[in-house]
Amino acid sequence: MPGFNIDDSRTRLIMPGRFNSNDFAPRCATTIQVIVANLLGQRRSHPCIPTMSLAEFRERLAASRGIEFSQLILVHRGTILGGDATRSLLALGLVDGSTVHAFPKAQHTPILRGAELPAVTNLSISRAELASS
């Protein structure tokens, strides 16, 4: 058709469930979409700047989930994201459409041993006391 240009780079087939932010708008190339899943299987998309540090990303996710920054564990491709918190998301291997699993650290109660156990009083009940109750 005369006067009608088709941009071949924008007409490629987009597979369901897979996307690249460059497919939608050129201005989106400065951000990546990181899919964050929790233990319940719920997924949320978080737009991020690829140069964002791991610490900033962790703070953002902790705030969105209402938990403390130090209580959040992030896993990408079976590896816990930790170590140098100043590393960028791009340096950690996160690209557009990457999935990160986020969950809180387990809250455990200490096991009491020996002298730490609370004192137990005589719990035996006589038949007379049992009958009167």
C-alpha positions in Angstrom: 0.0 0.0 0.0 1.4 3.4 -0.9 2.2 5.6 2.1 1.9 2.7 4.6 5.1 1.5 6.2 5.3 -1.7 8.3 8.1 -1.9 10.8 9.2 -5.5 10.6 10.9 -5.4 14.0 7.4 -4.6 15.6 5.4 -7.2 13.7 7.0 -10.4 15.0 4.8 -13.0 16.6 4.7 -12.7 20.4 4.3 -16.0 22.1 1.7 -16.2 24.9 3.3 -15.8 28.3 6.6 -14.6 26.9 7.3 -10.9 26.3 10.1 -8.5 25.9 9.4 -4.9 26.9 11.1 -3.8 23.7 8.1 -5.3 21.8 5.7 -2.8 23.2 7.5 0.6 23.2 11.0 1.8 22.6 11.0 3.8 25.8 10.6 0.6 27.8 14.1 -0.6 26.9 15.4 1.3 29.9 13.5 -1.0 32.3 13.1 -4.7 32.7 10.1 -6.6 34.0 11.1 -9.0 36.8 8.5 -11.5 37.7 8.4 -12.2 41.4 6.8 -15.4 42.7 6.1 -16.4 46.3 5.5 -19.7 48.0 1.8 -19.7 47.2 2.5 -19.5 43.4 1.3 -15.9 43.2 3.3 -13.8 40.6 3.8 -10.1 40.3 5.6 -8.1 37.7 8.0 -5.5 39.0 9.5 -2.9 36.5 13.1 -2.3 37.4 16.1 -0.5 36.1 18.8 -3.0 35.1 21.4 -1.0 37.0 19.4 -1.2 40.2 21.5 -2.7 43.1 20.4 -6.0 44.8 19.9 -4.0 48.0 17.5 -1.6 46.4 15.6 -4.4 44.7 15.4 -6.3 48.0 14.2 -3.2 49.9 11.5 -2.6 47.2 10.2 -6.2 47.4 10.3 -6.2 51.3 8.2 -3.0 51.4 5.7 -4.4 48.9 5.2 -7.5 51.0 5.2 -5.8 54.4 8.2 -7.6 55.8 11.6 -6.5 57.0 14.4 -6.2 54.5 16.6 -8.6 56.5 13.9 -11.3 56.5 13.5 -11.6 52.7 15.2 -14.4 50.8 15.5 -14.1 47.0 16.2 -17.0 44.7 17.0 -16.9 41.0 17.6 -20.0 38.9 18.1 -22.1 42.1 20.7 -19.7 43.6 20.1 -17.5 46.6 20.8 -13.9 45.6 23.1 -12.6 48.2 26.7 -11.6 48.7 27.6 -8.2 47.4 24.4 -6.2 47.7 25.9 -3.4 45.4 25.9 -5.7 42.4 23.3 -4.7 39.7 20.4 -6.8 38.6 22.0 -7.2 35.2 25.3 -8.4 36.8 23.3 -11.0 38.7 21.9 -12.4 35.5 18.4 -10.9 35.6 17.0 -9.9 32.3 13.6 -8.9 31.0 11.1 -11.6 32.0 13.3 -13.3 34.6 11.6 -15.0 37.5 12.7 -14.4 41.1 11.2 -16.4 44.0 10.8 -14.3 47.2 9.9 -15.6 50.6 10.5 -14.7 54.2 13.0 -16.5 56.4 11.5 -19.1 58.6 10.7 -18.0 62.2 12.0 -20.7 64.5 11.6 -21.0 68.2 14.7 -22.1 70.2 14.7 -25.5 71.7 14.9 -25.4 75.5 17.3 -27.8 77.2 18.2 -28.8 80.7 18.3 -25.8 83.1 16.4 -23.7 80.6 13.2 -25.7 80.9 10.5 -24.2 83.1 10.0 -25.8 86.5 7.1 -28.3 86.5 5.0 -28.6 89.6 3.3 -31.8 90.7 0.6 -32.5 88.1 -0.8 -35.6 89.7 -4.4 -35.3 90.7 -5.9 -37.5 93.4 -9.1 -39.3 92.8 -10.9 -37.2 95.4 -9.9 -34.0 93.6 -10.9 -35.4 90.2 -14.4 -36.5 91.7 -15.0 -33.0 93.1 -14.4 -31.2 89.9 
